[in-house]
Amino acid sequence: MIIAHTINEVKEHVIEWKKKGLSIGLVPTMGYLHEGHASLIKKARTDNDIVIVSDFVNPIQFGAGEDLEDYPRDFEADCKLCTSLGIDLIFNPNPSEMYLKGFHSYVGVDTLSAGLCGKSRPIHFNGVCTVVSKLFNITEANRAYFGKKDAQQLCIVKRMVRDLNFNIEIIGCPIIREEDGLAKSSRNTYLNATERAAATILHKALTKGEDMIRNGEKKSHTIINEIKSILEKEPLARIDYVELVDSDELQPVDTINGGILCAIAVYIGKARLID
Ligand code: AMP
């Protein structure tokens, strides 16, 4: 596996691979890899001749007072996992390599970034779109893989690719969970044992909402109220949002009719968990 820290190193390899007509799959990550990331990587491995994993804690997607400094990092462990999964190249640049002095160019998808996580993280998705655009250009990937756990991010990246005519296919992958239902996340490491136990409430609440919809409940506010009441029973949980939105435009729906996304963000201790 090639370990690349600079953009030029990646580009040199990409030129060779493209000359040979090989397809390239990209899995963008912020590192501290777990089985959720591994599932994306395995899918990329199946679909492509070459797989690139980017491992970069992207500073411009963190707002002031967020967890940029504390975000967990273990590049050695990430390399081991990627080697075991047969990755061709892991790209681990420094922030100064990605953002040169005088960097002033940003990519954003407005309406879709305004709601859900965008309300409490106003610059987040512009940071994501910008780094993802850079990674698409650097790797010239044919396909890129994103998890459905970050459903708003997936929707925004797909829209950006469509609107700006990026020559890449975006593939959404299923949410990988712990046995007790908690979605795997690098941020789960912030939880102590008591908080970890409390965090199972997210999946319990969402499952209840899902059951209500399957049983024919159509009124969003009834479902949202039920999910909130389950979350509120957990003293360690502090709700950021519980929303039912249409899966294309991410706008709140009153009545369930067609494809919807139920998205929640909940603080447990200092961890902000989304599902
Ligand atoms: P991150 O390193 O948290 O930025 O995540 C990198 C990619 O992995 C994103 O596309 C995430 O949606 C995806 N991902 C993170 N956790 C999971 C999970 N539990 N299941 C599936 N995909 C995930």
Residues whose N, C-alpha, C, O or C-beta is under 5 A from the ligand:
A	BS01	AMP	P28 T29 M30 G31 G36 H37 Y145 F146 G147 K148 K149 D150 C173 P174 I175 I176 A183 K184 S185
